[in-house]
Every structure is written in C-alpha cells, then in structure tokens.
Amino acid sequence: MTLDAARQRIESAIAQYGQHAAMAIELVINEVRSDMGRDAVNELIDEFDLELMYNIAPMESDYSNS
C-alpha cells in the first residue's frame, strides 16, 4: 500500500461511516504500519487528526527506554 492509497481509503471510510469510521480506519492504519512502518502511520494520524476525531493515537517508538 502507498500513502496515497491509504489517504484515499481513510477519506472513503470517513465519507461512508462518518463518526463511526474508526474500525475501518484502524484496518488501514494496521496495513500501513505493516507495509511502511510507524512514521507513515503517525503522518496519517496527524494529517487526518485521527487522534482527536477517532481516538486513534500516534504510535510510540519501537524502542523501549527501560
């Protein structure tokens, strides 16, 4: 998946499901994370303000500080 395809799928989910789009968006986010990594996911979360609108938080670093 590309970021452009992910953007289109998120926009489509928002248009189709409105405030109930979180589950569909989570599927896209999981696929993006698998294909492109955490930074791409965080870019989409910021771009669509998913944290505020759908309670989808940015991904933490893959490395632990403990």
C-alpha positions in Angstrom: 0.0 0.0 0.0 1.1 3.5 -0.7 0.4 6.6 1.4 -1.8 7.9 -1.4 -3.9 4.7 -1.4 -4.1 4.9 2.4 -5.3 8.5 2.3 -8.0 7.6 -0.2 -9.2 4.7 1.9 -9.3 6.8 5.0 -11.2 9.6 3.2 -13.6 7.0 1.9 -14.2 5.5 5.3 -14.8 9.0 6.8 -17.3 9.8 3.9 -19.1 6.5 4.3 -19.1 6.0 8.1 -18.6 9.5 9.5 -18.1 9.4 13.2 -18.3 5.6 13.2 -15.3 5.2 10.8 -12.8 4.2 13.5 -12.8 0.5 12.8 -12.3 0.9 9.1 -9.6 3.5 9.7 -7.8 1.1 12.1 -7.7 -1.6 9.4 -6.0 0.9 7.1 -3.6 2.0 9.8 -2.6 -1.6 10.6 -1.9 -2.2 6.9 0.2 0.9 6.6 2.1 0.0 9.8 2.8 -3.4 8.3 3.9 -2.1 4.9 5.5 1.2 5.7 6.2 1.5 9.4 5.4 3.7 12.4 6.4 7.0 10.8 4.0 6.6 7.9 1.2 5.8 10.4 1.9 8.8 12.5 1.9 11.0 9.4 -1.6 9.8 8.5 -2.8 10.2 12.1 -1.6 13.8 12.1 -2.8 14.6 8.6 -6.4 13.5 9.3 -6.4 14.5 13.0 -7.4 10.9 13.8 -6.4 11.2 17.5 -8.9 13.9 18.2 -11.7 12.7 15.9 -11.5 8.9 16.4 -9.2 8.4 19.4 -6.5 6.8 17.3 -3.3 7.7 19.0 0.1 8.1 17.3 2.4 5.1 17.6 5.2 5.2 20.1 8.8 4.4 19.2 9.6 0.8 18.6 12.3 1.1 21.2 11.8 1.0 24.9 13.5 3.4 27.3 13.7 0.9 30.1 
